[in-house]
Amino acid sequence: MRIALCLFGYPKGSTIYAGGAYEQKFKHLFEQVMVHNPDVFIHSWDTSLEEELVNLFEPKLFVFEALMMKFQN
């Protein structure tokens, strides 16, 4: 049986850049899911994290698009 992991959305969760923090942020995911060698797919609206997330997850397919609108509080 194969497992697919689909990551999507705007992964920052903060307006503060935290380069390299995703390895710690996704620690549980790596300990519980990545050990099963899933096929990873990513769709994100944050082009600034493309290199970091692609290097970290080595996805089969990925799309990183610029966010077209900003939300107001």
N, C-alpha and C positions, 0 to 999 in steps of 0.2 A: 504494500500500500504506500502511495506517495502522499506527502503533505505539501500543501501550498500555503505560503505565508504572504498575505497581501497587505502592504503598508500604504496608506493613502492619507492625503490631507496636508496640513500645514504643521510639520513636526516640531517647530521651535517651542511653542508653549510659552514663549517669553520674547520680549523685544531685546533682550541682552544676549549678545553673541557669546556662546560657550563652546568654542572650538574644541573638539576632542571629547566633549562631555557625553556624546551619544553612546559610547561604549559603556559608561557607567549607567546612563539612563536606561539602556536596554539590557542591563545585566541579567535580570530575571528571564527575559526573552532568550538570551543566549544560553543560559543554564538549563532551561526547560524545553525549548523548542529547537534551537539551532543544532543541538546535539543529534537530532533526528534527520539532519541534512535536508531540510525542506527546499522546495523550489520557491524562490523569493521573487515577488513582483512589487514594484514601487510606482506610485503615481503621486506626485507632490506639486504644490504650488510655491515651493521655495527653491529657486534655482541656486541660491548661495550654498546650499547643503548637498548639492548633487555629488560632488567628488567625495565628500566624507561618507555619505550614506552608501554610495556605490562601492567604495573600498571596504566598508564595514560589512555589508550584507551580500556583496557579490550577486546581485539579482540576475535572473534569467532575462527579464525585460524591465525597462524603466522609462518613465516619462517625467520630466521636470519642466513645469511651465511657469511663466511669470504670473503672479497674482494680478488679475485685471482690475480689481477694485479694492478699496480699503474700507473697512467697516468703521463706523463712528460709534463711540460709547454713548 
